[in-house]
Amino acid sequence: MVIGTETYKEQVAHLFEESGIARDFPDFFLILISIFVSLIGVTTGVLVTVWLERKVSAGVQQRIGPEYAGPLGIIQSLADGIKLLLKEDIIPARGDAWLFSIGPAVVVIPVFLSYLVIPFGQRIILSDLSIGVFFWIAISSIVPLGLLMAGYGSNNKYSFLGGLRAAAQSISYEIPLALCISSVSLLSGSLSTVDIVETQSGYGFLGWNLWRQPIGFIAFFISSLAECERLPFDLPEAEEELVAGYQTEYSGIKFGLFYVGSYPNSLVSSLFVTILYLGGWDSSIPFFTKLGEIPLPWGLSSGSFDLLKIVIDIITTSAKCYLFIFISILTRWTLPRVRIDQLLDLGWKFLLPVALGNPLLTAPFQLLLLE
């Protein structure tokens, strides 16, 4: 799938050429522009996610929610970020200053690296790796190490317990997550995120893996909630038991970095649900799939339809992603928090056998279809 990525780069270069920029524009700057645009898109998506969670939570609890910071309170998250940036950064006197400072960075950096393999459209991807989905699993497994470093470096029993819980929870639910991904890769014959979406687009709405892998979808949904430490699985920071868990001793921007890592992680999980089970950018609407074949009047070039198709792909992917985020927000305010023993029992005694049996059933059926 390297061809798709190269075509995207050629389109970007062609766009710069048409706008008056020289043809020999260095690839280095094209890469920087792509990364910058991706960061702006991710930041905007996180701001929308925080606003959506606050508004939906307020609706569930019959409150108003953010209202005065911008239209409908849309820039409330930006105001909170500025407030945390201006607050004092306090380091515990007897804590490990290096671990305490590095912990939040170890949490945030892998989450942003996960966006490298997420396709927002057919050719809108930073790096189409042949092991794209396993790259996400490998990168996301680093996050609990940062939480454990933060808890240990705080020299606080509540923080250390929160870090240990985060590590135990991540190990318990990463295995079912990887097994669910292996089932999808068996159906698609590839670990590339682009290939997985294109395999589902052959039969429209009925080709989505949601219908072929319903058990895997439910297991992936539960495991992703636990990986993101969303209620009812937010045991590492349970305020009734651990004050604030690994965040107890943090203040200022370092405290904010944990939330900067949490909400993009939820967005990444929702995007992977969209890619693996909901057809990705495929809208399953015949008019949009045959958009490039429509003859254009007034001598317009086909580049106009190409640009329109890119916008439609991004909107389709984002709509499916935010639908899943909406469901996870409702789950947060519907189910009570479980105990730590219940959480580990659910992961090891229920989800692991189910997720292990799913590829064992998928592989024989796939072999029969290939024959």
C-alpha positions in Angstrom: 0.0 0.0 0.0 3.0 2.3 -0.4 1.5 3.4 -3.8 -1.4 5.0 -2.1 0.9 7.0 0.2 3.1 8.2 -2.7 0.0 9.2 -4.6 -1.1 11.4 -1.7 2.3 13.0 -1.6 2.1 13.7 -5.3 -1.3 15.3 -4.8 0.1 17.6 -2.1 3.0 18.5 -4.4 0.6 19.2 -7.3 -1.5 21.4 -5.0 1.5 23.4 -4.1 2.5 23.7 -7.8 -1.0 25.0 -8.7 -0.8 27.6 -5.9 2.4 29.1 -7.2 5.0 27.2 -5.1 7.9 25.7 -6.9 7.8 22.1 -8.1 11.1 21.2 -6.3 9.5 21.9 -2.9 11.6 19.7 -0.5 9.9 16.5 0.7 11.1 17.4 4.2 8.8 20.4 4.3 5.9 18.4 2.9 6.4 15.9 5.7 6.4 18.8 8.2 3.3 20.3 6.8 1.5 16.9 6.9 2.5 16.4 10.5 1.4 19.9 11.4 -1.9 19.5 9.7 -2.4 16.2 11.6 -1.6 17.7 14.9 -4.0 20.6 14.3 -6.7 18.0 13.3 -6.0 15.9 16.4 -6.1 18.9 18.7 -9.4 20.1 17.2 -10.8 16.5 17.6 -9.8 16.4 21.2 -11.4 19.8 21.9 -14.6 18.6 20.3 -14.4 15.4 22.3 -14.0 17.2 25.6 -16.9 19.6 24.7 -19.1 16.7 23.6 -18.4 14.8 26.8 -19.3 17.8 29.0 -22.4 18.5 27.0 -23.7 14.9 26.9 -22.8 14.5 30.6 -24.8 17.6 31.4 -27.7 16.4 29.4 -27.7 13.0 31.2 -27.7 14.8 34.6 -30.2 17.5 33.5 -27.6 20.3 33.7 -26.6 23.0 31.2 -22.9 22.3 31.0 -20.3 24.7 29.5 -22.2 27.8 28.2 -20.2 31.0 28.3 -16.7 30.3 27.0 -17.4 30.8 23.3 -20.5 29.7 21.4 -22.2 26.9 23.5 -19.0 26.7 25.6 -17.0 25.3 22.7 -13.7 26.9 23.9 -14.1 25.9 27.5 -11.3 23.2 27.1 -9.0 25.8 25.7 -9.6 28.1 28.7 -8.9 25.2 31.0 -5.7 24.4 29.2 -4.5 28.0 29.5 -5.4 28.0 33.2 -3.3 24.8 33.8 -0.4 26.2 31.8 -0.3 29.3 34.1 -0.5 27.3 37.4 2.6 26.5 39.5 4.4 23.2 38.8 5.1 21.5 42.2 7.5 18.6 42.6 7.2 16.5 45.8 10.3 17.1 48.0 11.1 13.4 48.6 9.9 12.2 45.2 12.1 11.2 42.2 12.1 14.4 40.2 13.2 12.6 36.9 10.5 10.0 37.0 8.0 12.5 38.2 8.8 14.8 35.2 9.2 12.1 32.5 6.1 10.2 33.4 3.5 12.5 31.7 5.7 12.7 28.5 5.8 8.9 28.3 2.0 8.9 28.5 1.4 11.5 25.8 4.0 10.8 23.1 2.9 7.2 22.3 -0.7 8.3 21.9 0.2 10.9 19.3 2.4 8.4 17.5 -0.6 6.1 17.1 -2.1 8.6 14.6 0.6 7.7 12.1 -1.2 4.6 11.0 -4.8 5.9 11.0 -6.3 6.5 7.6 -8.9 9.3 7.5 -9.4 8.6 3.8 -8.2 6.3 1.0 -5.0 8.2 0.6 -5.0 10.4 3.8 -2.6 8.6 6.0 0.9 9.6 7.3 2.4 6.1 7.1 0.7 3.0 5.7 2.7 0.3 7.5 2.2 -3.3 6.7 1.8 -4.0 10.5 -0.3 -0.9 11.2 -2.8 -2.3 13.8 -0.1 -4.1 15.7 2.0 -0.9 15.7 -0.8 0.7 17.6 -0.9 -2.2 20.1 2.9 -2.0 20.6 2.8 1.8 21.0 -0.1 1.9 23.4 1.5 -0.7 25.7 4.1 2.0 26.6 1.5 4.2 28.2 1.1 2.2 31.4 4.9 2.4 31.9 4.5 6.2 32.1 1.7 5.9 34.6 3.8 3.5 36.7 6.8 6.0 36.6 4.5 8.8 37.6 3.1 6.9 40.5 6.5 5.7 41.7 8.2 9.1 41.3 5.5 10.8 43.4 6.6 9.0 46.6 2.9 8.6 47.5 1.2 5.3 48.4 -2.0 6.3 46.6 -0.1 7.3 43.5 1.9 4.1 43.5 -1.2 2.0 43.9 -2.8 3.9 41.0 0.3 3.2 38.8 0.3 -0.5 39.7 -3.4 -0.7 38.9 -2.8 1.0 35.5 -0.1 -1.6 34.6 -2.3 -4.6 35.7 -5.3 -3.2 33.9 -3.4 -2.6 30.7 -1.8 -6.1 30.7 -5.2 -7.7 31.3 -7.0 -6.0 28.4 -4.3 -5.7 25.8 -4.3 -9.4 25.2 -8.1 -9.6 24.3 -7.6 -6.4 22.2 -4.8 -8.0 20.2 -6.8 -11.2 19.7 -9.8 -9.3 18.4 -7.4 -7.5 15.9 -6.0 -10.9 14.8 -9.5 -12.1 13.9 -10.1 -9.0 11.8 -6.7 -9.4 10.1 -7.6 -13.0 9.2 -10.7 -11.8 7.4 -8.8 -9.0 5.6 -5.6 -10.9 4.9 -3.5 -8.0 6.1 -2.5 -5.9 9.1 -2.5 -2.7 7.2 -5.3 -0.3 8.3 -5.9 0.8 4.6 -6.2 -2.9 3.5 -8.7 -3.6 6.3 -10.9 -0.8 5.3 -10.7 -1.6 1.5 -11.6 -5.2 2.2 -14.9 -4.0 3.9 -15.8 -1.6 1.2 -16.4 -4.3 -1.4 -20.0 -5.0 -0.3 -21.0 -1.7 1.1 -22.8 -1.6 4.4 -23.2 -5.3 4.6 -19.4 -5.8 4.2 -18.5 -4.2 7.5 -16.7 -6.5 10.0 -19.4 -5.5 12.6 -21.7 -8.2 11.0 -19.0 -10.8 10.5 -17.3 -10.3 13.9 -20.1 -9.3 16.4 -18.4 -11.2 19.3 -15.1 -9.6 18.4 -16.7 -6.1 18.2 -18.2 -6.4 21.7 -14.9 -7.7 23.2 -13.0 -4.9 21.4 -15.4 -2.3 22.7 -15.1 -3.4 26.3 -11.3 -3.8 26.0 -10.9 -0.4 24.5 -12.9 1.2 27.3 -10.6 -0.5 29.8 -7.4 0.5 27.9 -8.5 4.2 27.9 -9.4 3.9 31.7 -12.9 5.1 31.0 -15.7 4.5 33.5 -16.6 1.9 34.6 -13.0 0.9 34.3 -11.2 4.0 35.8 -9.7 2.1 38.7 -6.2 3.6 38.5 -7.7 7.0 39.4 -10.7 6.0 41.5 -11.3 9.0 43.7 -13.2 7.1 46.4 -10.2 4.8 47.0 -7.0 6.5 45.8 -7.7 10.3 46.0 -6.7 10.7 42.4 -4.4 7.7 41.8 -1.2 8.5 39.9 -2.4 12.1 39.4 -2.5 12.9 43.2 0.8 14.8 43.4 0.6 16.5 40.0 -0.3 20.1 39.3 -0.2 22.6 36.5 0.6 21.6 33.0 1.9 18.1 34.0 -1.5 17.4 35.5 -3.0 18.6 32.2 -0.8 16.3 30.2 -2.5 13.2 31.6 -5.8 14.5 30.2 -4.0 15.5 27.0 -3.1 11.8 26.8 -6.4 10.4 27.9 -8.8 12.1 25.4 -6.6 11.5 22.3 -6.3 7.9 23.4 -10.2 7.7 23.5 -10.2 9.3 20.0 -7.6 6.8 18.7 -9.7 3.8 20.1 -12.8 5.2 18.5 -11.0 5.6 15.2 -9.7 2.0 15.3 -13.2 0.8 16.0 -14.3 2.7 12.9 -11.4 1.2 10.8 -11.7 -2.4 12.0 -15.5 -2.8 12.3 -17.4 0.1 10.7 -15.8 0.4 7.3 -13.6 3.4 7.9 -14.1 6.1 5.3 -16.5 4.0 3.2 -19.9 5.7 3.4 -21.7 2.9 1.6 -23.7 5.5 -0.4 -23.6 4.7 -4.1 -23.5 8.4 -5.1 -20.3 9.0 -3.1 -18.6 5.9 -4.3 -19.1 6.7 -8.0 -18.3 10.4 -7.5 -15.3 10.4 -9.8 -17.2 8.8 -12.7 -19.7 11.7 -13.1 -19.0 13.9 -16.1 -18.2 17.5 -15.2 -19.8 20.5 -16.9 -18.2 23.8 -17.8 -14.8 22.2 -18.4 -14.1 21.6 -14.7 -11.2 19.3 -13.9 -11.5 16.0 -12.0 -9.4 17.5 -9.2 -12.5 19.2 -7.9 -14.2 15.9 -7.3 -11.0 14.5 -5.8 -10.9 17.3 -3.2 -14.6 16.8 -2.5 -14.1 13.0 -2.1 -11.3 13.7 0.4 -13.6 16.0 2.4 -16.4 13.3 2.3 -14.0 10.6 3.5 -12.8 12.7 6.5 -16.4 13.6 7.4 -17.5 9.9 7.2 -14.6 8.7 9.3 -15.2 11.4 11.9 -19.0 10.8 12.1 -18.5 7.1 12.8 -15.8 7.9 15.3 -17.9 10.4 17.3 -20.8 8.0 17.3 -18.6 5.5 19.2 -17.4 8.3 21.5 -21.0 9.2 22.2 -21.8 5.6 23.1 -18.8 5.5 25.5 -19.9 8.7 27.1 -23.3 7.3 27.8 -21.7 4.1 29.1 -19.8 6.3 31.6 -22.9 7.7 33.1 -24.9 4.5 32.9 -22.8 1.9 34.6 -21.2 2.1 38.1 -17.5 1.7 38.7 -16.5 -1.9 39.2 -14.0 -3.2 41.9 -10.4 -4.0 41.0 -11.0 -7.8 41.5 -14.2 -7.6 39.2 -12.2 -5.8 36.6 -9.4 -8.4 36.5 -12.0 -11.2 36.6 -13.7 -9.7 33.6 -10.5 -9.5 31.7 -8.9 -12.9 32.5 -11.9 -15.1 33.0 -14.4 -13.8 30.5 -12.9 -11.6 27.8 -9.7 -13.6 27.3 -11.5 -16.9 26.6 -14.0 -15.2 24.3 -11.4 -13.3 22.4 -9.2 -16.5 22.2 -12.1 -18.5 20.8 -13.0 -15.9 18.2 -9.9 -16.4 16.0 -10.2 -20.1 16.5 -13.7 -20.0 14.9 -12.7 -17.4 12.3 -9.7 -19.2 10.9 -11.5 -22.4 9.8 -14.3 -20.4 8.1 -11.7 -18.3 6.3 -10.0 -21.4 5.1 -13.3 -22.8 3.8 -13.9 -19.6 1.9 -10.5 -19.6 0.3 -11.0 -23.2 -0.9 
